[in-house]
Each structure stands twice: as structure tokens, then as C-alpha cells.
């Protein structure tokens, strides 16, 4: 099995929305994805597809916003049944390499304080905690942990790619 990466397309939205609904208690509305795809020239939207023989299954998506030489992860998700299998680190490594190619030097995100798996992944990638936003998430009032990382040299991310490939 290999993870393939590509830009998100409108045709991906039904699957992206289903992953978003399974991964998060507050999924994005469809019009938000459409806006990012069609109207926001500062947005980068990618998907990850798992290739198993001749079968392709979309299992991951991300929306990233570019602001000058910085990037902000708006949302990133792996289909829950594929979490904790290395696909998240492959996808994040791909994203970081893409951002480096665009001369991005720093990346920011918010993550739920309870999302230990995501926090561990981000720490592996050199993210540090910058602060927190109390009562950030409207579904349960949970705190958001604010994190950032300076992007490393492209070679740093190779170890996380494993067998992920870009197409």
C-alpha cells in the first residue's frame, strides 16, 4: 500500500466531507470547502489516496492558508480507521515539502488539547506550543493548543514519507 498525494478537486468533496464528519465533531460546511477551492488563491487543498493494488481510496485531506511567508493549517484529517498507521506523518511531511517549495518558513495550527495523537505527531515535526485559547471549540468548550514550527530543510521530512509518493 502506498499513499499518493494530489491537489483536492471539487469531485473529492463528498468523500472529504464524510472524512471530516467522522474525524471531527464540528465538520466544515460544504460551502467553506467550495470557497477555498474556487475563490481563495491563498489556500492550498490536498488529499491523500491510499493505493492498494488497482484500488484507490481517498483517506486524508488538508486545507492550508498561505499568508506571506507563513502557513496556517486550517484543517487536516485522516480517515479514523487509518489513523495511527503512519499515514498522518506521511501526509504532513508531503505538506511541509510543498510549503518549502513555496518559500514558506513557518507553519501554525490549533489542535484540541485532548487530541494526544495529533499533539505527538506535531511534536515529532518540531512544533512547539505557543499558547492556548480557552473555550475555543464550540461543541464542548475545549481548549485549543496553539502551535508553530519553523520549516526545516526538505531532507528532514524524507524520513516521515516512508512509501508515500506524490502524483
Beta strands, then each sheet from edge to edge (+ up, - down):
strand 1: 2-7
strand 2: 43-52
strand 3: 55-67
strand 4: 70-78
strand 5: 106-112
strand 6: 128-133
strand 7: 144-150
strand 8: 165-166
sheet 1: 6+ 7- 5+ 4+ 3- 2+ 1- 8-
end
